[in-house]
Amino acid sequence: AQSVSQHNHHVILSEAASLELGCNYSYGGTVNLFWYVQYPGQHLQLLLKYFSGDPLVKGIKGFEAEFIKSKFSFNLRKPSVQWSDTAEYFCAVKGGSSNTGKLIFGQGTTLQVKP
Amino acid sequence: GAVVSQHPSWVICKSGTSVKIECRSLDFQATTMFWYRQFPKQSLMLMATSNEGSKATYEQGVEKDKFLINHASLTLSTLTVTSAHPEDSSFYICSARAETGPAYSNQPQHFGDGTRLSIL
């Protein structure tokens, strides 16, 4: 069965620090990968997605993620975080065989950025 | 664009009552909607996939008679928690996928704001 694991449950950073959130998945076939963000009191929003092509994906608000197939990883990065990046971040995977678009989510990582 | 509205946002009710939660895609049509449950500090767990005009597909371990799903139109899906009990208290989130183009299953899901259900 597909699963997604996010290594960091709670990350605290100061503004301008660099961010990397880990995400590993288990699925042997073709996958589509996503990062979603949930700001306090808001709904989940798509940050970026990977379907195929360039494994380095750029998303909104300066975020990027790199798909490393050999490591089954899709880590999220941002060179310099801001206080407004404080939120919950979820990695998700959709197996290529699933035509329904069913997503499997990781446990989530709470990011707290100190001003 | 791609707004999903979920209603109500918060409901408190007595044990044994049934609660209906609505999920609407406001500016796009969605053949497929998804219902998730989120426990505090945990991930979203998919409960079921709601298909317009047909029966929902439930995930393993989810009681379909407990969580009734109706997807009567391309913009509305409802989740009814029947005879709710305190253990059903949770945060329920719906999402909808815009059905455009041949690879629609690759379209991103758009999420509602969620419904916090508290059963006393």
Interface residues (C-beta under 8 A of the other chain):
Chain A: N32 F34 Y36 Q42 H43 L44 Q45 L46 K49 F51 F90 K94 S98 N99 T100 G101 K102 L103 I104 F105 G106 Q107 G108
Chain B: V4 T32 F34 K41 Q42 S43 L44 M45 L46 T49 T57 I93 S95 R97 Y104 S105 N106 Q107 P108 Q109 H110 F111 G112 D113 G114
